[in-house]
């Protein structure tokens, strides 16, 4: 999968999650739903990865 295809898929899933949930929820609710949907679409993800500064 190219970078463009991957970006298209991720943005599409994010838009669908927002359409179904609507505005006004906590960020954590969107995060959990987005992660679930990304996994359902065959993407391997990691959440809240600590980055050294």
C-alpha positions in Angstrom: 0.0 0.0 0.0 1.4 3.4 -1.0 1.6 6.4 1.4 -1.3 8.0 -0.5 -3.5 4.9 -0.2 -2.7 4.6 3.5 -3.5 8.3 4.1 -6.8 8.0 2.1 -7.8 5.0 4.2 -7.0 6.6 7.6 -8.7 9.9 6.8 -11.8 8.1 5.4 -12.1 6.0 8.6 -11.6 9.1 10.8 -14.4 10.9 8.9 -16.7 8.0 9.3 -16.1 7.8 13.0 -16.8 11.5 13.4 -20.0 11.2 11.3 -21.3 8.4 13.5 -20.3 9.9 16.8 -20.9 13.6 16.1 -19.2 16.5 17.8 -18.8 17.1 21.5 -17.3 13.9 22.9 -14.1 13.6 24.8 -11.0 13.0 22.7 -10.5 9.6 24.4 -13.9 8.4 23.0 -12.9 9.3 19.5 -9.5 7.7 20.0 -10.9 4.4 21.1 -13.4 4.3 18.3 -10.9 5.3 15.7 -8.4 2.6 16.8 -11.1 0.0 16.7 -12.2 1.0 13.2 -8.6 1.1 11.9 -8.0 -2.4 13.2 -11.3 -3.5 11.6 -9.9 -2.1 8.3 -6.8 -4.3 8.5 -4.3 -1.7 9.8 -1.9 -2.4 12.6 -1.8 0.4 15.1 -0.2 1.5 18.4 -1.8 3.9 20.8 -0.2 6.6 22.9 3.4 5.8 22.2 5.9 7.7 24.4 8.4 9.7 22.4 11.7 10.8 24.0 12.3 14.5 24.0 
